[in-house]
């Protein structure tokens, strides 16, 4: 795990005693900065303006040194947004004398954390090192909030699973000053509703997406090629495969590669990378004359899924990937996976990597690791495209607020035909739900969700699901119309899929947080609309899940690149008209036009076909396969010791999910991943820090405490 750490305003005594283990000093002085982990030389750039004004950029940034210097001067005057406008994925740290500014990205894939320490403020791009530094205990209430409302910022706040360690909100910057003062400022302006520029036209919005994606991919291709872990050479009695196994598994192929799952997002990145001028990648095992001529495209083929429907969907996805890989600049590799790569299978708390925090992706780590082991040293993935380009269902209420009822009705009719239905009952219920959400104020919606949480009990087979009301407001005494699964997202604050199995005490604690947040002011303009807020929250949640996945599965000397989480791509996605993105199948169509603008027009039949049904089938099969191990995991869970769940309720939910009852599988994944993470954390020994007098790591204070 790579991370940055520094502090501002700390006492001189602390400065002379504590150092991060394995750190590279970026700048010294009373406000030092370190880079920790296996950073590459080209991933760290330093720029000096004048006086004591410095900028450090970590990651892949497409700006020149002159552009960095000009942005640094503008940021010194207060324009911190200038530090976030370049293509690529990076973290910038600016120092202006005794003042330090660290902006977080817009999606949350590159977060910033901070905590009080030694009379000043310590900051880092990972929360666990700060918890080690301050010997912080676990914040069980925060874990409960993450399980109860993972997509509700009002419940999560700025907290982390560690007491006293806080997260900078996406789109904000942490500003530290001499004397220990700290501020969090919003560098991204909101859009007003009365005085605003006219909406961006369809062609211009798609052109903006195309330019942002092309520059994001170009930035990665412009970086120096890396060859991963070099082979140490012949060893008596060991072949190349044996030497790789002795080093901990397969090494990534040299150069640049990409996922090619047959879906629209990963295929778009692979085709853009293959179509740009120059040598896009390096095929592992080729000679020096052929190296760098083709991009390595990796497809995962799940052979364990059962059933005729799953088999047909899997074959169709593989055929689409093969058709796309006919591009002469792509070298296609198919990685097969059996039962051992199914979700939930083979979970071992002692063998898993310790991530910064829990996330549902921990139960699929083996599945992703099998695919990435065949990837390249720099590997492009299509994560985040759904949240950046698709419309959240709550945006239907934004259409009502924008008096665009004609587009709303057209969208609802298209949804009905897309589902193969002919009844108007479903679209009519969705329209009523959208209109009701548009007429519900922020305070009423959040307070109503708090009331429902406080009066809910753990969901049992013999009770009514307390989270069945799709509107997220207080019960009215009459049953709401059935708006289907889309209607469940039409709310200001929505309980997560794992909330139904939490204890009443935990739900009550989260409800108090919601009620307190309902009294605070909201951002003005279009950013205050329910659809815009819910879409941003969904993006932040998926970006956090991607960050945990990256920590859990990344091979040594391998870098995962998710261009859809780049600031430039997120900003371009926000300019898409709501009437365009809210249409069924909008994302594949947008990416089709992006590729057409880049010169790629021949796409296989079935482009953009959804793969969620196939993923759900693999998840359910993995849960049935690993049911015995999961029951044992929750025989005496740490979550129950912390008072967050009752073990018998979770075991009943696991059996119900294995029997294909309508149980939210994502909620099961959240509970399992959190329990695994807690067990891995409590067995951890050592620390990220050491002192000059004692080079041994300090002991970690921790444990599940209430």
Protein Blocks (a to p, Z undefined) as FASTA:
>chain_A
ZZddddehiafklmmmpccehiacfbgcjbdcddedjddfklpccddfehjadcddedjd
fbdfklmmmmmmmmmnopamlmmmbgcjddddddehjaccddddfkopaccddddeehia
cddfbfklmmmmnopacdfklmmmmmmmmmlmklnmmadfbehiacddehiacdddehhi
acdddfbdcddfklccddddfklmmmmmmmmmmmmmmmmmmpccdebjadebjcehiafk
lmmmmnopacddehjddddehpaklmmmmmmmmmpgcjfbdcehiafklgokaccddddd
dfkbgcjklmmmmmmmmmmmmmmmmpmkbccddddddfklgghiapafklpccdfbdcfk
lmmmmmmmmmmmmmcfbdcdfehklmmmmccfklmmmmmmnopaklmmmmmmmmmmmnop
abfklmmmmmmmmmmmmmpcfklmmmmmmmmmmmpccddfkbccfklpmnlpacehiacd
debjmlmmncfbdcdfklmmpcfklmmmmmmmmmmmmmpccdehjllpmklmmmmmmmmm
mmmmmmmmmmmmocghiacddfklpmklmmmmmmpcfklmmpghklmmmmmmmmmmnopa
bdcehihiafklmmmmmmmmmmmmmmmmmmmmmmmgfklmnopacfklmmmmmmmmmnop
acdfklmmmmmmmmmmmmmmmmpgcdfbdcfklmcdcdddedjdZZ
